[in-house]
Amino acid sequence: MSPIELTTIFLFIFIMSILIYINRKKVVLQKIFFPVFYVIVLKTKLGIKLMEKCSKKYRNLLMFLGYWCAGLSFTGILILFVSLFKILFAPKEAGVSLVLPGTNIPGVGVLSFWHWIISIFILAVVHEFSHGIIAAAHRIKIKNSGPAIFALFFPLLPAAYVEPDEKTMKKKKDIVKYSVLGAGPISNVALGLIFLLIFNFIFVPVELNNTNFIGISFNAINESFPSYEYFKNTTIITEVNGHPVKDVKDLIRELNVMHPHDFILFKTADKKIINVSTVEHPTKKGQAYLGVTNIRNERRYKNHNFGAIFSWFKQLIKWLALLNIFIGLANLLPMGPLDGGLILRTFLESIIKKKKTAHILWTIISLFTLSIILLGLFCHYF
């Protein structure tokens, strides 16, 4: 993280603290693990009039969309619950990790603090607004709505909240409860898909028209492979075995005709020559394997200033797409206070006569889900 980015982060925390102090009369503190982790909620009516206005004008459409959200939520919960068993039997291969600033996803890139904070704020606003507008469409009163801030010692992560009237909500039919609860995560997934389309059909073509191809690059993945010594850091390759590369397929094509322990000759963008031995593919006997991942085309912007600005926004759209999809789906996990967990609890209470039995079963499923997620996280980081 650069000194400039660190400075802006501290400035951001300082400004957030000042704003909280100014609005201190409206602040409600939710002490989760105070003073380490807590939530600062500002009791306001922000956005309620817009929700009510939209719900009156488009009530039938919103109710229809809400029912779709309910059905899609149940589908998502079922798929995610079945997927948990993959983590149970193969935790290292499942790829469970926290998506925090500094996270490096192969083929995607590194998530910066500002891309993270902006994406989280937008998805939180969309998530909560979706809950609120579907609730309003079913004539459930919204008591409060507005900004919230997650704090890790200091105010750090801006968010949003909507507080429907719980008494009215409890009296509604189960399908209404499913609609309201499912609206948040499904709207996030839908928004993520929209951003993905914008990324692929607007930003990618614009980038191709304003850049020149300069080579390919990749990352070594195993210290025991010969390639690690040369490619542990990003290196741009312009030639493979004496042939100019015009696409990542050129490297794959060369590897496909080679045998394990053959040497492959690379020429880099700075004119260096690298001669490295291949190894045998771990799963395909007799096939040459370089031991690298994240093979990608490298391009250089024709206009540096345009490239710097465009790249920043391109990364923002990409992370808006991915984080909305990732977090939207994570919210459907059948666990505790998550939307998926609340949907499951409502469902169990409707099919099991004894409420205590339903609650016990819900608790068991929640703890099972939490245990599997923690197992996946432990295996990923340790």
NUZA-172211 format. One line per 2 residues: number of its first residue (from 1); their letters; for each residue x, y, z of C-alpha. Coordinates in pm, 1 decimal. Example, Ala and Ser with C-alpha at 12.3 -4.5 7.8 and 13.67 -1.06 7.14 Angstrom:
# residues 2
1 = as = 1230.0,-450.0,780.0 | 1367.0,-106.0,714.0
This chain:
# residues 382
1 = ms = 0.0,0.0,0.0 | 147.3,333.7,-107.5
3 = pi = 209.7,623.0,138.4 | -49.5,831.9,-50.4
5 = el = -315.6,563.1,-9.0 | -231.5,522.2,361.6
7 = tt = -262.5,898.6,409.5 | -603.8,908.1,239.9
9 = if = -722.3,616.3,457.5 | -629.8,802.4,778.1
11 = lf = -793.6,1116.0,638.9 | -1106.9,913.8,558.2
13 = if = -1123.0,773.3,914.6 | -1074.0,1126.5,1054.7
15 = im = -1357.9,1271.0,842.0 | -1588.2,981.4,937.8
17 = si = -1515.0,1045.7,1306.7 | -1593.9,1418.1,1268.5
19 = li = -1924.8,1342.4,1092.4 | -2023.6,1100.0,1368.2
21 = yi = -1943.0,1360.5,1634.1 | -2150.3,1625.3,1454.1
23 = nr = -2448.6,1384.2,1435.1 | -2389.7,1231.2,1779.9
25 = kk = -2750.2,1292.5,1894.7 | -2874.5,1057.2,1621.8
27 = vv = -2615.7,786.5,1692.1 | -2707.0,444.3,1830.5
29 = lq = -2417.1,214.5,1919.1 | -2456.8,-158.7,1859.2
31 = ki = -2185.5,-320.0,2073.8 | -2093.1,-648.9,1909.9
33 = ff = -1744.6,-685.7,2061.9 | -1693.9,-336.2,2196.7
35 = pv = -1454.9,-152.2,2168.9 | -1290.8,-379.1,1909.2
37 = fy = -1585.3,-432.7,1675.3 | -1911.0,-237.0,1684.2
39 = vi = -2165.9,-73.0,1455.5 | -2257.4,295.4,1457.7
41 = vl = -2615.2,351.2,1338.7 | -2755.7,694.9,1260.0
43 = kt = -3129.2,696.7,1332.1 | -3270.7,891.2,1036.5
45 = kl = -3559.2,874.6,788.7 | -3327.5,900.3,489.0
47 = gi = -3469.0,732.8,178.4 | -3804.4,633.8,333.7
49 = kl = -4009.8,880.1,126.8 | -3846.7,750.7,-193.9
51 = me = -3922.2,389.8,-95.8 | -4284.9,471.8,-19.5
53 = kc = -4327.1,674.6,-339.3 | -4181.4,396.4,-557.6
55 = sk = -4378.8,126.8,-374.1 | -4708.8,306.8,-439.4
57 = ky = -4632.5,373.5,-806.0 | -4493.3,28.1,-890.2
59 = rn = -4655.9,-190.0,-620.6 | -4762.2,-478.9,-846.0
61 = ll = -4427.2,-492.2,-1026.9 | -4230.8,-478.5,-699.0
63 = mf = -4444.1,-751.6,-542.0 | -4389.4,-967.9,-851.1
65 = lg = -4011.9,-908.6,-835.6 | -4019.4,-982.5,-463.7
67 = yw = -4178.0,-1322.6,-523.1 | -3906.2,-1397.3,-776.8
69 = ca = -3646.6,-1296.7,-516.7 | -3806.7,-1542.4,-274.0
71 = gl = -3783.4,-1830.3,-522.6 | -3428.1,-1745.7,-627.7
73 = sf = -3325.1,-1714.7,-262.8 | -3442.3,-2067.4,-182.7
75 = tg = -3254.1,-2194.9,-489.0 | -2939.4,-2009.8,-378.9
77 = il = -2962.9,-2136.2,-21.1 | -2996.3,-2496.4,-140.9
79 = il = -2703.5,-2470.1,-383.4 | -2480.8,-2304.3,-122.2
81 = fv = -2572.2,-2561.4,143.7 | -2482.7,-2849.6,-91.2
83 = sl = -2158.2,-2666.3,-181.6 | -2059.0,-2665.8,185.6
85 = fk = -1986.8,-3037.2,162.7 | -1718.2,-2964.1,-97.6
87 = il = -1544.1,-2750.8,164.4 | -1588.3,-3027.8,421.5
89 = fa = -1420.5,-3294.0,204.7 | -1169.3,-3070.6,21.2
91 = pk = -1119.4,-2750.9,228.8 | -791.9,-2647.1,62.5
93 = ea = -935.9,-2667.5,-289.5 | -1262.1,-2489.7,-204.5
95 = gv = -1109.9,-2142.1,-221.5 | -1280.1,-1988.9,85.2
97 = sl = -1126.4,-1653.5,176.9 | -1213.9,-1308.5,303.7
99 = vl = -1232.1,-1041.2,32.4 | -1050.2,-755.6,205.0
101 = pg = -822.4,-475.4,82.6 | -499.8,-628.6,-45.3
103 = tn = -671.4,-952.8,-153.9 | -506.7,-1087.5,-470.5
105 = ip = -731.8,-1309.4,-681.2 | -542.0,-1483.0,-967.3
107 = gv = -664.6,-1350.6,-1300.3 | -851.3,-1064.7,-1132.0
109 = gv = -591.8,-854.1,-952.7 | -540.5,-685.0,-616.5
111 = ls = -832.0,-518.5,-437.7 | -734.9,-166.7,-329.6
113 = fw = -876.1,1.7,-19.6 | -1076.4,261.4,-214.9
115 = hw = -1223.8,14.0,-461.9 | -1324.1,-197.2,-162.1
117 = ii = -1480.2,85.8,39.1 | -1676.1,231.9,-255.5
119 = si = -1799.4,-112.0,-367.3 | -1909.1,-210.5,-16.6
121 = fi = -2094.7,118.0,32.7 | -2282.5,92.2,-299.6
123 = la = -2377.3,-272.7,-247.4 | -2493.0,-197.2,109.3
125 = vv = -2717.1,88.9,-8.2 | -2867.6,-125.3,-287.2
127 = he = -2910.0,-421.0,-49.6 | -3093.7,-224.5,218.8
129 = fs = -3298.8,-16.1,-24.8 | -3418.6,-340.0,-187.1
131 = hg = -3529.1,-477.2,150.6 | -3708.5,-151.3,222.4
133 = ii = -3886.7,-102.0,-109.1 | -4025.1,-458.7,-115.3
135 = aa = -4137.0,-420.2,247.3 | -4309.5,-92.1,160.0
137 = ah = -4477.6,-257.4,-141.8 | -4637.1,-502.2,104.6
139 = ri = -4745.9,-210.0,326.5 | -4489.4,-279.7,597.4
141 = ki = -4396.1,47.6,763.6 | -4028.2,149.0,750.5
143 = kn = -3946.1,296.9,1091.6 | -3591.8,416.0,1023.2
145 = sg = -3343.2,414.0,738.1 | -3005.7,568.8,679.0
147 = pa = -2628.7,533.8,705.7 | -2438.6,299.4,934.0
149 = if = -2069.0,251.9,996.3 | -1884.1,-65.8,1088.6
151 = al = -1598.2,9.8,1323.4 | -1283.2,-188.0,1394.0
153 = ff = -1159.5,22.8,1685.9 | -1219.7,328.4,1462.7
155 = pl = -1504.6,409.3,1216.5 | -1398.2,233.4,899.2
157 = lp = -1664.9,90.4,671.2 | -1967.0,295.8,558.1
159 = aa = -2284.7,94.1,515.3 | -2661.2,141.5,527.4
161 = yv = -2960.9,-4.0,710.1 | -3339.1,-25.6,684.3
163 = ep = -3558.3,-96.1,986.5 | -3904.5,-233.1,896.8
165 = de = -4170.6,-251.6,1166.1 | -4119.1,-597.2,1318.7
167 = kt = -4473.7,-636.2,1452.4 | -4624.1,-575.0,1107.0
169 = mk = -4363.7,-800.0,946.9 | -4449.8,-1091.7,1179.8
171 = kk = -4818.0,-1071.8,1087.2 | -4746.5,-1104.4,713.8
173 = kd = -4759.6,-1431.7,524.1 | -4438.2,-1632.3,492.7
175 = iv = -4410.7,-1558.3,119.1 | -4398.4,-1186.7,203.1
177 = ky = -4122.6,-1243.6,458.6 | -3926.1,-1447.2,203.4
179 = sv = -3972.3,-1167.4,-52.6 | -3845.8,-894.7,180.9
181 = lg = -3551.1,-1098.8,308.6 | -3452.4,-1230.5,-35.0
183 = ag = -3468.7,-890.0,-205.1 | -3136.2,-775.2,-58.8
185 = pi = -2901.7,-1056.1,-167.0 | -3075.6,-1115.1,-501.0
187 = sn = -3056.0,-743.9,-587.4 | -2681.6,-754.8,-514.4
189 = va = -2628.7,-1054.3,-743.2 | -2838.0,-886.6,-1016.8
191 = lg = -2642.6,-560.6,-979.3 | -2316.5,-756.6,-996.3
193 = li = -2424.4,-919.6,-1322.8 | -2515.1,-577.6,-1466.9
195 = fl = -2170.9,-441.2,-1377.3 | -2016.0,-753.5,-1530.3
197 = li = -2194.6,-679.5,-1859.2 | -2079.6,-315.9,-1844.1
199 = fn = -1723.5,-434.4,-1782.2 | -1719.8,-683.8,-2070.7
201 = fi = -1914.9,-488.3,-2331.6 | -1802.5,-131.0,-2260.4
203 = fv = -1474.9,-118.8,-2067.4 | -1297.2,-411.8,-2236.1
205 = pv = -1361.1,-288.5,-2595.8 | -1256.9,67.8,-2501.4
207 = el = -936.9,-67.8,-2346.9 | -855.8,-276.0,-2656.1
209 = nn = -900.7,29.1,-2879.3 | -671.6,243.5,-2665.9
211 = tn = -387.5,1.4,-2591.2 | -111.6,-187.6,-2769.8
213 = fi = -24.5,-552.3,-2699.9 | 325.8,-577.3,-2546.0
215 = gi = 348.0,-943.8,-2440.8 | 219.8,-1197.6,-2189.6
217 = sf = 287.7,-1249.0,-1820.7 | 216.8,-1509.6,-1553.5
219 = na = 296.8,-1600.1,-1194.5 | 494.3,-1899.0,-1066.1
221 = in = 300.5,-2099.9,-809.3 | 545.4,-2349.9,-655.8
223 = es = 891.3,-2283.8,-513.7 | 1000.4,-2638.1,-601.2
225 = fp = 946.7,-2583.4,-976.9 | 1236.5,-2444.8,-1188.1
227 = sy = 1010.2,-2165.1,-1316.4 | 974.3,-2012.6,-969.2
229 = ey = 1326.0,-1866.2,-967.8 | 1256.3,-1668.0,-1285.6
231 = fk = 886.8,-1585.3,-1255.9 | 821.1,-1526.9,-885.2
233 = nt = 787.7,-1161.0,-987.0 | 582.1,-1039.1,-1283.0
235 = ti = 784.8,-1063.5,-1605.4 | 657.5,-965.2,-1950.0
237 = it = 737.7,-1223.9,-2218.6 | 762.9,-1126.5,-2586.9
239 = ev = 898.2,-1452.0,-2741.4 | 861.3,-1824.9,-2667.6
241 = ng = 1111.0,-2067.5,-2826.9 | 1210.4,-1800.0,-3077.7
243 = hp = 850.9,-1725.5,-3184.7 | 688.7,-1386.5,-3110.5
245 = vk = 385.6,-1419.3,-2882.3 | 64.7,-1244.2,-2980.3
247 = dv = -165.6,-1407.4,-2727.0 | -160.5,-1638.0,-2422.6
249 = kd = -260.8,-1920.5,-2657.9 | 88.3,-1905.3,-2812.2
251 = li = 244.8,-2020.2,-2483.7 | -14.4,-2295.9,-2436.9
253 = re = 42.8,-2410.8,-2794.9 | 418.7,-2440.9,-2733.7
255 = ln = 370.4,-2634.8,-2409.1 | 131.9,-2880.0,-2577.1
257 = vm = 402.4,-3005.4,-2816.1 | 674.7,-3033.1,-2550.3
259 = hp = 764.6,-3316.5,-2314.7 | 838.5,-3306.9,-1941.2
261 = hd = 1191.1,-3179.6,-1860.7 | 1227.4,-3013.5,-2202.9
263 = fi = 1372.4,-2663.7,-2186.5 | 1160.5,-2369.1,-2296.4
265 = lf = 1326.5,-2046.4,-2413.1 | 1175.2,-1708.2,-2323.6
267 = kt = 1265.6,-1356.3,-2430.4 | 1147.5,-1075.6,-2203.1
269 = ad = 1039.9,-720.7,-2282.4 | 1374.2,-593.4,-2150.7
271 = kk = 1560.5,-828.7,-2392.2 | 1666.7,-1086.3,-2130.4
273 = ii = 1686.3,-1455.6,-2228.9 | 1545.1,-1714.0,-1986.1
275 = nv = 1594.9,-2087.0,-2044.1 | 1389.5,-2291.8,-1798.2
277 = st = 1307.2,-2661.0,-1766.3 | 948.1,-2783.3,-1766.4
279 = ve = 819.0,-3052.0,-1529.0 | 558.5,-3322.4,-1569.6
281 = hp = 197.6,-3211.5,-1539.0 | 62.6,-3315.9,-1194.5
283 = tk = -253.5,-3471.6,-1341.5 | -172.7,-3531.2,-1711.8
285 = kg = 105.4,-3787.1,-1742.0 | 357.3,-3720.1,-2018.1
287 = qa = 259.0,-3355.0,-2066.0 | 496.9,-3065.0,-2009.5
289 = yl = 404.9,-2828.3,-1727.5 | 559.6,-2491.1,-1649.4
291 = gv = 407.8,-2446.0,-1303.7 | 257.7,-2100.7,-1353.7
293 = tn = -88.4,-1949.4,-1319.7 | -274.0,-1630.4,-1403.6
295 = ir = -143.7,-1625.9,-1763.7 | -261.2,-1298.4,-1915.4
297 = ne = -211.3,-1060.7,-2205.1 | -26.3,-741.2,-2117.1
299 = rr = -126.8,-418.2,-2287.6 | 5.1,-61.3,-2265.9
301 = yk = -213.9,246.9,-2300.6 | -137.5,477.2,-2591.6
303 = nh = -212.8,777.1,-2370.2 | -65.6,735.5,-2021.2
305 = nf = -291.3,992.9,-1848.3 | -605.2,846.8,-2001.5
307 = ga = -482.5,497.6,-1913.3 | -431.2,579.5,-1545.2
309 = if = -781.1,725.0,-1502.6 | -952.7,463.1,-1718.8
311 = sw = -775.6,174.7,-1540.2 | -894.2,302.4,-1200.9
313 = fk = -1257.1,310.1,-1311.9 | -1222.4,-21.8,-1492.5
315 = ql = -1100.3,-180.6,-1169.4 | -1388.8,-19.9,-979.8
317 = ik = -1649.0,-164.5,-1218.6 | -1481.4,-505.2,-1198.3
319 = wl = -1483.1,-510.3,-817.7 | -1838.2,-373.8,-804.7
321 = al = -1938.9,-673.6,-1015.5 | -1745.4,-932.9,-816.9
323 = ln = -1815.8,-804.8,-465.2 | -2188.6,-766.8,-531.8
325 = if = -2201.1,-1126.9,-656.1 | -1971.9,-1267.8,-383.9
327 = ig = -2138.7,-1088.4,-92.5 | -2488.3,-1131.6,-234.0
329 = la = -2437.5,-1507.4,-246.5 | -2265.1,-1512.4,95.1
331 = nl = -2574.5,-1343.3,240.9 | -2776.3,-1646.9,132.8
333 = lp = -2575.0,-1885.3,348.8 | -2814.1,-2065.5,588.9
335 = mg = -2650.8,-1916.0,894.2 | -2757.1,-1702.8,1188.5
337 = pl = -2847.1,-1339.6,1118.4 | -2771.1,-1354.2,745.5
339 = dg = -3068.6,-1322.3,510.6 | -3034.0,-1689.3,417.2
341 = gl = -3040.4,-1783.8,784.0 | -3352.2,-1575.2,851.3
343 = il = -3528.7,-1726.0,549.4 | -3439.8,-2074.1,674.3
345 = rt = -3567.9,-1997.1,1024.3 | -3898.4,-1867.6,885.6
347 = fl = -3931.7,-2179.1,669.9 | -3854.9,-2422.6,954.7
349 = es = -4102.8,-2248.7,1186.2 | -4371.8,-2284.4,918.7
351 = ii = -4325.3,-2660.5,863.8 | -4242.1,-2770.0,1221.2
353 = kk = -4527.1,-2736.2,1471.5 | -4306.0,-2698.6,1779.5
355 = kk = -4127.3,-2365.3,1759.5 | -3856.8,-2481.8,2001.9
357 = ta = -3774.5,-2783.2,1779.7 | -3758.9,-2558.0,1473.0
359 = hi = -3522.3,-2321.0,1655.3 | -3294.7,-2607.6,1765.5
361 = lw = -3272.8,-2741.1,1408.4 | -3205.7,-2388.8,1276.9
363 = ti = -2927.8,-2344.6,1534.6 | -2767.3,-2677.8,1436.0
365 = is = -2770.0,-2587.8,1064.8 | -2631.3,-2240.4,1142.0
367 = lf = -2348.6,-2380.8,1354.8 | -2271.7,-2645.3,1091.5
369 = tl = -2251.2,-2376.0,822.0 | -2033.5,-2153.0,1040.3
371 = si = -1800.6,-2444.9,1125.5 | -1751.6,-2532.5,756.8
373 = il = -1681.1,-2169.4,664.0 | -1427.1,-2139.4,947.1
375 = lg = -1264.7,-2466.7,834.1 | -1234.8,-2331.2,480.4
377 = lf = -1085.2,-2004.4,607.2 | -838.9,-2185.7,834.5
379 = ch = -717.6,-2413.2,553.4 | -685.0,-2116.6,316.6
381 = yf = -476.4,-1899.7,549.6 | -287.4,-2166.2,747.3
